[in-house]
């Protein structure tokens, strides 16, 4: 009996323990269930919050698209630089050099137009904008969209940007773009120009008996030139009329502006007088289309008389002559400030050898003489062993201006087999001066 009682106690105790554990498990299950529920609720809240953020982001994107008149492949680049809070970039796959494209504030950009004498860090923006406008212009051309192709905020700007890039390239002072990238950019622009011409000027009359103004000799030649000019300009006015009737104001204004330009150039250079047969009728036709241009356009562009054009050209030529004289005076002053007597060579024993090396290096340049800058070779060591030795020398060349200029170049002798070898050309150094002629 006692044994049975003990076993019953054990059994009861075990059951009690089991009941206690079961109670704990039930409590734990509720906690797990609560935690899981809270997790689901948090995830749901996060999903809602993410959805709100995404919706807000999309709403802002659409608002920006309307506000900044963005194309589908354009986006706002926030904080592009410290001076320009909002810039427009281009998005897409395989953009290549056009990943750098940025449209910044145009008026602000003009402050940093390429100026070799007054360099500014933000000159690099010119390249960013050039990439943007070439890309947008070519996109419009490929789509045959004459309204975008001829719009002032693309057509005028793309030509300005490319002009600046070419100036920077010729001066070897590109900023924000490499030579290779600049070449590709200009090549893409030139391809666009050819397509643009085909679309805009395709169909313009090209008389077989056309004649250049400088080739005119007889009155018949003058009459023929006038007739052909009015024929081509009349076609331009007709294109303007078609554009106006098709409700294409940019295209209409473009043709009107180009025709006014052709007319003005002819008067400025005395190619035409404005009294030729058919000229009055042409002017009347042009004036009609001009009257349909925007008030803003007319405020900035006037159809001038022949005499007004000639007066304008005269004032331009006077200004050009003044600027040329000022530039020449400035150059002369700079030359005078950097003109020196030819220095005595500090190593005359090397003069003949160095002169021979220089003539071999520059066979197309006229060389007069050389002079060692220092009185000793500058040895370059590799550890404890000499590697080479260099010598800086002045070389007197004939400059394209007719003056004589001294440039500093470097010759070198390499150390081999326990001795220095033959004298060879190494490089050009920065210093130069103009040689005073006696």
KAZI-V163055 format. One record per pair of residues at least 12 apart in sequence whose ideal C-beta (glycine too) atoms are under 10 Angstrom apart, sorted by the first residue. I is the first residue (numbers start at 1). J is the second residue. Records with the same first field share a line. If there is no record, write none. Layout:
I->J / J
This chain:
60->76
61->75 / 76
64->76 / 86 / 88
67->86
68->86 / 87 / 88 / 103
69->88 / 153
70->88 / 103
71->88 / 90 / 91 / 136 / 139 / 140 / 148
72->91 / 92
73->89 / 90 / 91 / 92 / 95 / 135 / 136 / 139
74->88 / 89 / 90 / 91 / 92 / 101 / 103 / 132 / 136
75->87 / 88 / 89 / 90 / 91
76->88 / 89
77->89 / 90 / 101 / 102 / 103 / 104
80->102 / 103 / 104 / 125 / 128
81->102 / 104 / 121 / 122 / 124 / 125 / 128
82->122
83->104 / 105 / 108 / 111 / 112 / 122 / 125
84->102 / 103 / 104 / 105 / 108 / 109 / 122 / 125
85->105
86->103 / 104 / 105
87->101 / 102 / 103 / 104 / 105 / 125 / 128 / 129 / 132
88->101 / 102 / 103 / 104 / 132 / 136
89->101 / 102 / 103 / 128 / 131 / 132
90->102 / 103 / 131 / 132 / 135 / 136 / 139
92->135
95->131 / 135
96->131 / 181 / 184 / 188
97->127 / 131 / 134 / 135 / 177 / 178 / 180 / 181 / 182 / 184 / 185 / 188
98->131 / 132 / 134 / 135 / 136 / 138 / 181 / 184 / 185 / 188
99->131
100->124 / 127 / 128 / 130 / 131 / 132 / 176 / 177 / 181
101->127 / 128 / 129 / 130 / 131 / 132 / 133 / 134 / 135 / 136
102->124 / 125 / 127 / 128 / 129 / 131 / 132 / 176
103->128 / 129 / 131 / 132 / 133 / 135 / 136 / 153 / 157
104->122 / 125 / 126 / 128 / 129 / 132
105->125 / 129
106->129 / 133 / 153 / 156 / 157 / 160
108->122 / 125
109->122 / 123 / 125 / 126 / 128 / 129 / 157 / 160 / 161 / 164
110->126 / 160
111->123 / 125
112->124 / 125 / 126 / 164 / 175
113->126 / 160 / 161 / 163 / 164 / 167
114->126 / 163 / 164 / 165 / 166 / 167 / 168 / 169 / 171 / 173 / 174 / 175
115->164 / 167 / 171 / 173
116->167 / 168 / 170 / 171 / 172 / 173
117->330
119->173 / 175
120->175
121->175 / 176
122->175 / 176
123->164 / 168 / 173 / 174 / 175 / 176
124->174 / 175 / 176 / 177
125->175 / 176
126->160 / 161 / 162 / 163 / 164 / 165 / 167 / 168 / 174 / 175 / 176 / 177
127->161 / 164 / 165 / 168 / 174 / 175 / 176 / 177 / 178 / 181 / 182 / 185
128->161 / 175 / 176 / 177
129->157 / 158 / 160 / 161 / 164 / 165 / 176
130->157 / 158 / 160 / 161 / 162 / 163 / 164 / 165 / 168 / 176 / 177 / 182 / 185 / 186 / 189
131->161 / 165 / 176 / 177 / 181 / 184 / 185 / 188
132->154 / 157 / 158 / 161
133->153 / 154 / 155 / 156 / 157 / 158 / 159 / 160 / 161 / 162 / 189
134->154 / 157 / 158 / 161 / 162 / 165 / 184 / 185 / 186 / 188 / 189 / 191 / 192
135->158 / 185 / 188 / 192
136->148 / 149 / 151 / 153 / 154 / 157 / 158
137->149 / 151 / 154 / 155 / 157 / 158 / 159 / 161 / 162 / 188 / 189 / 192 / 193 / 195 / 196
138->158 / 188 / 189 / 191 / 192 / 193 / 195 / 196
139->154 / 192
140->154 / 155 / 158 / 192 / 196
141->191 / 192 / 193 / 194 / 195 / 196 / 198 / 199 / 200
142->192 / 195
144->195 / 199
145->199 / 248 / 250 / 251
146->196 / 199 / 200 / 239 / 243 / 246 / 248 / 250 / 251 / 252 / 254 / 255
147->243 / 246 / 247 / 248 / 249 / 250 / 251 / 252 / 254
148->250 / 251
149->192 / 195 / 196 / 199 / 200 / 250 / 251 / 254
150->196 / 199 / 200 / 243 / 248 / 249 / 250 / 251 / 252 / 253 / 254 / 255 / 257 / 258
151->249 / 250 / 251 / 253 / 254
152->250 / 253 / 254 / 257 / 296 / 297
153->250
154->250
155->196 / 200 / 250 / 254
158->189 / 192 / 193 / 196
159->189 / 193
161->185 / 189
162->182 / 185 / 186 / 188 / 189 / 190 / 192 / 193
165->177 / 181 / 182 / 185 / 186 / 189
166->182 / 186 / 189
168->182
169->182 / 183 / 185 / 186
200->236 / 239 / 251 / 254 / 255 / 258
201->232 / 235 / 236 / 239 / 258
203->235 / 238 / 239
204->231 / 232 / 233 / 235 / 236 / 239
205->228 / 231 / 232 / 233 / 234 / 235
206->228 / 231 / 232
207->224 / 227 / 228 / 229 / 231 / 232
209->224 / 227 / 228
210->224 / 225 / 228 / 229 / 231 / 232
211->224 / 225 / 228 / 229
212->225 / 271
213->225 / 229 / 266 / 269 / 270 / 271 / 272
214->269 / 271
216->271
222->271 / 272 / 273 / 276
223->276 / 277
225->266 / 271 / 272 / 276
226->266 / 271 / 272 / 273 / 274 / 275 / 276 / 277 / 278 / 279
227->276 / 277 / 278
229->262 / 263 / 266 / 271 / 272 / 276 / 278 / 279 / 282
230->263 / 272 / 276 / 277 / 278 / 279 / 281 / 282 / 283 / 285
231->278 / 282
232->259 / 262
233->258 / 259 / 260 / 262 / 263 / 266 / 279 / 282 / 285 / 286
234->259 / 278 / 281 / 282 / 285 / 286
235->255 / 259
236->254 / 255 / 256 / 257 / 258 / 259 / 260 / 261 / 262 / 263 / 286 / 289
237->255 / 256 / 259 / 282 / 285 / 286 / 287 / 288 / 289 / 290
238->255 / 285 / 289
239->251 / 252 / 254 / 255 / 256 / 258 / 259 / 289
240->252 / 253 / 254 / 255 / 256 / 257 / 258 / 259 / 285 / 286 / 288 / 289 / 290 / 292 / 293
241->255 / 256 / 285 / 288 / 289 / 292
242->255
243->255 / 256 / 289 / 292
244->256 / 289 / 292 / 293
249->292 / 293 / 294 / 297
250->294
252->289 / 292 / 293 / 294
253->289 / 290 / 292 / 293 / 294 / 296 / 297 / 301
255->289
256->286 / 289 / 290 / 291 / 292 / 293 / 297 / 301 / 303
257->290 / 293 / 297 / 301
259->282 / 285 / 286 / 289 / 290 / 303
260->286 / 289 / 290 / 293 / 301 / 302 / 303 / 304
261->301
263->279 / 282 / 283 / 286 / 303 / 304 / 306 / 309
264->301 / 302 / 303 / 304 / 306 / 308 / 309 / 312 / 313
265->309 / 313
266->306 / 309
267->304 / 305 / 306 / 307 / 308 / 309 / 310 / 312 / 313
268->304 / 306 / 308 / 309 / 310 / 311 / 312 / 313 / 314 / 316 / 317
269->309 / 310 / 313
270->306 / 309 / 310 / 313
272->306 / 309
273->306 / 310
274->305 / 306 / 307 / 309
275->306
279->306
283->303 / 305
286->303
287->303
290->302 / 303
331->401
334->434
335->399 / 401 / 403 / 405 / 433 / 434
336->434 / 436
337->433 / 434
338->405 / 431 / 432 / 433 / 434
339->403 / 405 / 433 / 434 / 435 / 436 / 437
340->394 / 406 / 433 / 434 / 435 / 436
341->433 / 435 / 436 / 437 / 438
342->368 / 369 / 371 / 394 / 396 / 404 / 406 / 433 / 435 / 436 / 437 / 438
343->371 / 372 / 373 / 394 / 406 / 433 / 435
344->371 / 372
345->369 / 370 / 371 / 372 / 373 / 375 / 393 / 394
346->371 / 372 / 373 / 374 / 375 / 376 / 391 / 392 / 393
347->371 / 372 / 373 / 374 / 375 / 376 / 377 / 391 / 393
348->371 / 372
349->372
350->370 / 371 / 372 / 377 / 391 / 393 / 411 / 423
351->369 / 370 / 371 / 372 / 393
352->370
353->370 / 411 / 422 / 423
354->369 / 370 / 371 / 372 / 391 / 393 / 394 / 395 / 409 / 411 / 423 / 425
355->367 / 368 / 369 / 370 / 371 / 393 / 395 / 396
356->370 / 423
357->370 / 393 / 395 / 409 / 411 / 412 / 422 / 423 / 424 / 425 / 426
358->370 / 393 / 395 / 396 / 397 / 407 / 409 / 411 / 425
359->395
360->424 / 425
361->395 / 409 / 411 / 424 / 425 / 426 / 428
362->395 / 397 / 407 / 409 / 425
365->395 / 397 / 398 / 399 / 400 / 407
366->396 / 397 / 398 / 399 / 404
367->395 / 396 / 397 / 398
368->395 / 396 / 397 / 398 / 404 / 406 / 435
369->394 / 395 / 396 / 404 / 406 / 435
370->393 / 394 / 395 / 396 / 406 / 409 / 411
371->393 / 394 / 395 / 396 / 406
372->391 / 392 / 393 / 394 / 411
373->391 / 392 / 393 / 394 / 408 / 409 / 410 / 429 / 431
374->390 / 391 / 392 / 393
376->389 / 391
377->389 / 390 / 391 / 392 / 411 / 412 / 413 / 420
378->390 / 391 / 392 / 410 / 412
379->413 / 415 / 420
380->412 / 414 / 415
381->415
382->415
385->415 / 418
386->413 / 414 / 415 / 416 / 418 / 419 / 420
387->414 / 415 / 416
388->412 / 413 / 414 / 415 / 416 / 420 / 421 / 424 / 426
389->411 / 412 / 413 / 414 / 415 / 420
390->410 / 411 / 412 / 413 / 426 / 427
391->409 / 410 / 411 / 412 / 413 / 423 / 426
392->408 / 409 / 410 / 411 / 426 / 429 / 431
393->406 / 407 / 408 / 409 / 410 / 411 / 429
394->406 / 407 / 408 / 409 / 429 / 431 / 432 / 433 / 435
395->407 / 408 / 409 / 428 / 432
396->435
397->432 / 435
399->432 / 434 / 435
401->434
403->434 / 435 / 437
404->434 / 435 / 436 / 437
405->432 / 433 / 434 / 435
406->431 / 432 / 433 / 434 / 435
407->428 / 429 / 430 / 431 / 432 / 433
408->428 / 429 / 430 / 431 / 432 / 433
409->425 / 426 / 427 / 428 / 429
410->425 / 426 / 427 / 428 / 429
411->423 / 424 / 425 / 426 / 427
412->424 / 425 / 426 / 427
413->426
